[in-house]
Amino acid sequence: MTIAVLGGTGAEGLGISARLVAAGEEVIVGSREPRRAGEAAAKLAAELAGARIRGAVNCDAATAADLVVVAVPFAGVDELLDTCAAALNGKVVLDVVNPLRLARGLFQAVQVADGSVGAHLLARAPGARVVSGLKHESAANLRAVGRRLAGDVLLCGDDDAKRVVGDLVRRMPDLRPLDAGGLAMAPLLDQVTALLLNLNRRHGVETSLRIVGL
């Protein structure tokens, strides 16, 4: 499976790209600027032996991929969709965007058109198979591929695409994917992410999420 990480030159995109490459997946790092995409891919290729990775502009990356990870900043989601929505049709699309703002020292979830980024993606690209998830993991921890991860990854989506994403998550030791319901539940993921980030700031740690009883 070929995976495109749109917005792959940012911290979250680089972290996810690194983990996917380390798991043996073929990755296309997407960016608005082909030079930045190529540089990011070359950097990861130099760090990870046997890496199957290259760079491309976002729309070309999405077109060439079987699965698309949307990792652009929240402010860039509509710009991406203005040019690349058609390239998402028929694809499994993983939304990892965190629509947050920092106000008076606290992270807060931002209200999103259509209720969540995942629902907004689906409204703009109705042929996509959208899953929201992988929002709670630290970008730095993802990037450090020698570090074993810990926690549960909550996935929200309305079709069997959750199984595809869940299988991918299982390839990142020691994460466990959990079905958290449909896209209607996705706004709660943003609230949980804000909570974890506020805990991190208060206690000087990097928290994760574990659901007990399942």
Contacts in CASP RR format, 6 or more apart in sequence:
PFRMAT RR
TARGET T0000
AUTHOR 0000-0000-0000
METHOD contacts of the structure
MODEL  1
MTIAVLGGTGAEGLGISARLVAAGEEVIVGSREPRRAGEAAAKLAAELAG
ARIRGAVNCDAATAADLVVVAVPFAGVDELLDTCAAALNGKVVLDVVNPL
RLARGLFQAVQVADGSVGAHLLARAPGARVVSGLKHESAANLRAVGRRLA
GDVLLCGDDDAKRVVGDLVRRMPDLRPLDAGGLAMAPLLDQVTALLLNLN
RRHGVETSLRIVGL
1 25 0 8 1.000
1 26 0 8 1.000
1 66 0 8 1.000
1 67 0 8 1.000
2 25 0 8 1.000
2 26 0 8 1.000
2 27 0 8 1.000
2 28 0 8 1.000
2 64 0 8 1.000
2 65 0 8 1.000
2 66 0 8 1.000
2 67 0 8 1.000
3 20 0 8 1.000
3 25 0 8 1.000
3 26 0 8 1.000
3 27 0 8 1.000
3 28 0 8 1.000
3 65 0 8 1.000
3 66 0 8 1.000
3 67 0 8 1.000
3 68 0 8 1.000
3 69 0 8 1.000
3 168 0 8 1.000
4 27 0 8 1.000
4 28 0 8 1.000
4 30 0 8 1.000
4 56 0 8 1.000
4 58 0 8 1.000
4 61 0 8 1.000
4 62 0 8 1.000
4 64 0 8 1.000
4 65 0 8 1.000
4 67 0 8 1.000
4 68 0 8 1.000
4 69 0 8 1.000
5 13 0 8 1.000
5 16 0 8 1.000
5 17 0 8 1.000
5 20 0 8 1.000
5 27 0 8 1.000
5 28 0 8 1.000
5 29 0 8 1.000
5 30 0 8 1.000
5 61 0 8 1.000
5 69 0 8 1.000
5 71 0 8 1.000
6 30 0 8 1.000
6 58 0 8 1.000
6 61 0 8 1.000
6 62 0 8 1.000
6 68 0 8 1.000
6 69 0 8 1.000
6 70 0 8 1.000
6 71 0 8 1.000
6 72 0 8 1.000
6 80 0 8 1.000
6 84 0 8 1.000
7 13 0 8 1.000
7 29 0 8 1.000
7 30 0 8 1.000
7 31 0 8 1.000
7 32 0 8 1.000
7 58 0 8 1.000
7 70 0 8 1.000
7 71 0 8 1.000
7 72 0 8 1.000
8 14 0 8 1.000
8 16 0 8 1.000
8 17 0 8 1.000
8 29 0 8 1.000
8 30 0 8 1.000
8 31 0 8 1.000
8 37 0 8 1.000
8 40 0 8 1.000
8 71 0 8 1.000
9 29 0 8 1.000
9 30 0 8 1.000
9 31 0 8 1.000
9 36 0 8 1.000
9 37 0 8 1.000
9 39 0 8 1.000
9 40 0 8 1.000
10 40 0 8 1.000
10 71 0 8 1.000
11 139 0 8 1.000
11 140 0 8 1.000
11 143 0 8 1.000
12 71 0 8 1.000
12 96 0 8 1.000
12 139 0 8 1.000
12 142 0 8 1.000
13 29 0 8 1.000
13 69 0 8 1.000
13 71 0 8 1.000
13 96 0 8 1.000
13 139 0 8 1.000
14 29 0 8 1.000
14 40 0 8 1.000
14 44 0 8 1.000
14 139 0 8 1.000
14 143 0 8 1.000
15 139 0 8 1.000
15 142 0 8 1.000
15 143 0 8 1.000
16 69 0 8 1.000
16 71 0 8 1.000
16 96 0 8 1.000
16 134 0 8 1.000
16 142 0 8 1.000
17 27 0 8 1.000
17 29 0 8 1.000
17 40 0 8 1.000
17 44 0 8 1.000
17 53 0 8 1.000
18 44 0 8 1.000
18 47 0 8 1.000
18 48 0 8 1.000
18 142 0 8 1.000
18 143 0 8 1.000
18 145 0 8 1.000
19 142 0 8 1.000
19 145 0 8 1.000
19 172 0 8 1.000
20 27 0 8 1.000
20 168 0 8 1.000
21 27 0 8 1.000
21 44 0 8 1.000
21 48 0 8 1.000
21 51 0 8 1.000
21 52 0 8 1.000
21 53 0 8 1.000
22 48 0 8 1.000
22 145 0 8 1.000
22 146 0 8 1.000
23 168 0 8 1.000
23 171 0 8 1.000
23 172 0 8 1.000
24 52 0 8 1.000
24 171 0 8 1.000
25 52 0 8 1.000
25 168 0 8 1.000
25 171 0 8 1.000
26 52 0 8 1.000
26 53 0 8 1.000
27 41 0 8 1.000
27 44 0 8 1.000
27 51 0 8 1.000
27 52 0 8 1.000
27 53 0 8 1.000
27 54 0 8 1.000
28 41 0 8 1.000
28 53 0 8 1.000
28 54 0 8 1.000
28 55 0 8 1.000
28 56 0 8 1.000
28 61 0 8 1.000
28 64 0 8 1.000
28 65 0 8 1.000
29 37 0 8 1.000
29 38 0 8 1.000
29 40 0 8 1.000
29 41 0 8 1.000
29 44 0 8 1.000
29 53 0 8 1.000
29 54 0 8 1.000
29 55 0 8 1.000
29 56 0 8 1.000
29 61 0 8 1.000
30 37 0 8 1.000
30 55 0 8 1.000
30 56 0 8 1.000
30 57 0 8 1.000
30 58 0 8 1.000
30 61 0 8 1.000
31 37 0 8 1.000
31 38 0 8 1.000
31 40 0 8 1.000
31 55 0 8 1.000
31 57 0 8 1.000
31 58 0 8 1.000
32 57 0 8 1.000
32 58 0 8 1.000
33 57 0 8 1.000
34 55 0 8 1.000
34 56 0 8 1.000
34 57 0 8 1.000
37 55 0 8 1.000
37 56 0 8 1.000
37 57 0 8 1.000
37 61 0 8 1.000
38 54 0 8 1.000
38 55 0 8 1.000
40 55 0 8 1.000
41 53 0 8 1.000
41 54 0 8 1.000
41 55 0 8 1.000
44 51 0 8 1.000
44 53 0 8 1.000
45 51 0 8 1.000
45 53 0 8 1.000
48 145 0 8 1.000
55 61 0 8 1.000
56 64 0 8 1.000
58 72 0 8 1.000
58 80 0 8 1.000
58 83 0 8 1.000
58 84 0 8 1.000
59 83 0 8 1.000
59 84 0 8 1.000
59 87 0 8 1.000
61 68 0 8 1.000
62 68 0 8 1.000
62 84 0 8 1.000
62 87 0 8 1.000
62 88 0 8 1.000
62 91 0 8 1.000
63 87 0 8 1.000
65 91 0 8 1.000
66 91 0 8 1.000
66 92 0 8 1.000
67 91 0 8 1.000
67 92 0 8 1.000
67 93 0 8 1.000
67 94 0 8 1.000
67 164 0 8 1.000
67 165 0 8 1.000
67 168 0 8 1.000
68 87 0 8 1.000
68 88 0 8 1.000
68 91 0 8 1.000
68 92 0 8 1.000
68 93 0 8 1.000
68 94 0 8 1.000
68 128 0 8 1.000
69 93 0 8 1.000
69 94 0 8 1.000
69 96 0 8 1.000
70 77 0 8 1.000
70 80 0 8 1.000
70 93 0 8 1.000
70 94 0 8 1.000
70 95 0 8 1.000
70 96 0 8 1.000
70 97 0 8 1.000
70 117 0 8 1.000
70 121 0 8 1.000
71 96 0 8 1.000
71 97 0 8 1.000
72 79 0 8 1.000
72 80 0 8 1.000
72 97 0 8 1.000
73 97 0 8 1.000
74 97 0 8 1.000
74 98 0 8 1.000
74 99 0 8 1.000
74 100 0 8 1.000
74 110 0 8 1.000
74 112 0 8 1.000
74 117 0 8 1.000
77 97 0 8 1.000
77 117 0 8 1.000
77 120 0 8 1.000
77 121 0 8 1.000
78 124 0 8 1.000
81 121 0 8 1.000
81 124 0 8 1.000
81 125 0 8 1.000
85 124 0 8 1.000
85 125 0 8 1.000
86 125 0 8 1.000
88 121 0 8 1.000
88 125 0 8 1.000
88 127 0 8 1.000
88 128 0 8 1.000
89 125 0 8 1.000
89 127 0 8 1.000
89 128 0 8 1.000
90 127 0 8 1.000
90 128 0 8 1.000
90 129 0 8 1.000
91 128 0 8 1.000
91 129 0 8 1.000
92 128 0 8 1.000
92 129 0 8 1.000
92 131 0 8 1.000
92 161 0 8 1.000
92 164 0 8 1.000
92 165 0 8 1.000
93 121 0 8 1.000
93 125 0 8 1.000
93 128 0 8 1.000
93 129 0 8 1.000
93 130 0 8 1.000
93 131 0 8 1.000
93 161 0 8 1.000
94 131 0 8 1.000
94 132 0 8 1.000
94 133 0 8 1.000
94 134 0 8 1.000
94 165 0 8 1.000
94 168 0 8 1.000
95 116 0 8 1.000
95 117 0 8 1.000
95 118 0 8 1.000
95 121 0 8 1.000
95 130 0 8 1.000
95 131 0 8 1.000
95 132 0 8 1.000
95 133 0 8 1.000
95 186 0 8 1.000
96 132 0 8 1.000
96 133 0 8 1.000
96 134 0 8 1.000
96 135 0 8 1.000
97 117 0 8 1.000
97 118 0 8 1.000
97 135 0 8 1.000
98 135 0 8 1.000
98 190 0 8 1.000
98 193 0 8 1.000
99 109 0 8 1.000
99 110 0 8 1.000
99 112 0 8 1.000
99 117 0 8 1.000
99 190 0 8 1.000
100 107 0 8 1.000
100 108 0 8 1.000
100 109 0 8 1.000
100 110 0 8 1.000
100 190 0 8 1.000
100 193 0 8 1.000
100 194 0 8 1.000
100 197 0 8 1.000
101 107 0 8 1.000
101 108 0 8 1.000
101 110 0 8 1.000
102 108 0 8 1.000
105 201 0 8 1.000
106 198 0 8 1.000
107 193 0 8 1.000
107 194 0 8 1.000
107 197 0 8 1.000
107 198 0 8 1.000
107 201 0 8 1.000
108 194 0 8 1.000
109 187 0 8 1.000
109 190 0 8 1.000
109 191 0 8 1.000
109 193 0 8 1.000
109 194 0 8 1.000
110 190 0 8 1.000
112 119 0 8 1.000
112 120 0 8 1.000
112 187 0 8 1.000
112 190 0 8 1.000
113 120 0 8 1.000
113 123 0 8 1.000
114 120 0 8 1.000
114 122 0 8 1.000
114 123 0 8 1.000
115 186 0 8 1.000
115 187 0 8 1.000
116 132 0 8 1.000
116 156 0 8 1.000
116 183 0 8 1.000
116 186 0 8 1.000
116 187 0 8 1.000
116 189 0 8 1.000
116 190 0 8 1.000
117 132 0 8 1.000
117 186 0 8 1.000
117 190 0 8 1.000
118 130 0 8 1.000
118 132 0 8 1.000
118 183 0 8 1.000
118 186 0 8 1.000
119 130 0 8 1.000
119 183 0 8 1.000
119 184 0 8 1.000
119 186 0 8 1.000
121 128 0 8 1.000
121 130 0 8 1.000
122 128 0 8 1.000
122 130 0 8 1.000
122 183 0 8 1.000
129 159 0 8 1.000
129 160 0 8 1.000
129 161 0 8 1.000
130 157 0 8 1.000
130 158 0 8 1.000
130 161 0 8 1.000
130 183 0 8 1.000
131 155 0 8 1.000
131 156 0 8 1.000
131 157 0 8 1.000
131 161 0 8 1.000
131 162 0 8 1.000
131 164 0 8 1.000
131 165 0 8 1.000
132 155 0 8 1.000
132 156 0 8 1.000
132 157 0 8 1.000
132 183 0 8 1.000
132 186 0 8 1.000
132 189 0 8 1.000
133 153 0 8 1.000
133 154 0 8 1.000
133 155 0 8 1.000
133 156 0 8 1.000
133 165 0 8 1.000
133 186 0 8 1.000
133 189 0 8 1.000
134 153 0 8 1.000
134 165 0 8 1.000
134 169 0 8 1.000
135 154 0 8 1.000
135 189 0 8 1.000
135 190 0 8 1.000
135 192 0 8 1.000
135 193 0 8 1.000
136 153 0 8 1.000
136 154 0 8 1.000
136 189 0 8 1.000
136 192 0 8 1.000
136 193 0 8 1.000
136 196 0 8 1.000
136 208 0 8 1.000
136 209 0 8 1.000
137 149 0 8 1.000
137 153 0 8 1.000
137 175 0 8 1.000
137 208 0 8 1.000
138 206 0 8 1.000
138 208 0 8 1.000
140 206 0 8 1.000
141 147 0 8 1.000
141 149 0 8 1.000
141 206 0 8 1.000
142 149 0 8 1.000
148 173 0 8 1.000
148 174 0 8 1.000
149 172 0 8 1.000
149 173 0 8 1.000
149 174 0 8 1.000
149 175 0 8 1.000
149 208 0 8 1.000
150 174 0 8 1.000
150 175 0 8 1.000
150 208 0 8 1.000
150 210 0 8 1.000
151 174 0 8 1.000
151 175 0 8 1.000
151 176 0 8 1.000
151 208 0 8 1.000
151 209 0 8 1.000
151 210 0 8 1.000
152 175 0 8 1.000
152 176 0 8 1.000
152 177 0 8 1.000
152 178 0 8 1.000
152 209 0 8 1.000
152 210 0 8 1.000
152 211 0 8 1.000
153 166 0 8 1.000
153 169 0 8 1.000
153 175 0 8 1.000
153 176 0 8 1.000
153 177 0 8 1.000
153 178 0 8 1.000
154 178 0 8 1.000
154 180 0 8 1.000
154 189 0 8 1.000
154 192 0 8 1.000
154 209 0 8 1.000
154 211 0 8 1.000
155 162 0 8 1.000
155 165 0 8 1.000
155 166 0 8 1.000
155 169 0 8 1.000
155 177 0 8 1.000
155 178 0 8 1.000
155 179 0 8 1.000
155 180 0 8 1.000
155 181 0 8 1.000
156 162 0 8 1.000
156 180 0 8 1.000
156 181 0 8 1.000
156 182 0 8 1.000
156 183 0 8 1.000
156 184 0 8 1.000
156 185 0 8 1.000
156 186 0 8 1.000
156 189 0 8 1.000
157 181 0 8 1.000
157 182 0 8 1.000
157 183 0 8 1.000
157 186 0 8 1.000
158 182 0 8 1.000
158 183 0 8 1.000
162 177 0 8 1.000
162 179 0 8 1.000
165 177 0 8 1.000
166 177 0 8 1.000
169 175 0 8 1.000
169 176 0 8 1.000
169 177 0 8 1.000
170 176 0 8 1.000
170 177 0 8 1.000
178 211 0 8 1.000
178 214 0 8 1.000
180 188 0 8 1.000
180 189 0 8 1.000
192 209 0 8 1.000
196 207 0 8 1.000
196 208 0 8 1.000
196 209 0 8 1.000
199 205 0 8 1.000
199 207 0 8 1.000
200 206 0 8 1.000
200 207 0 8 1.000
END
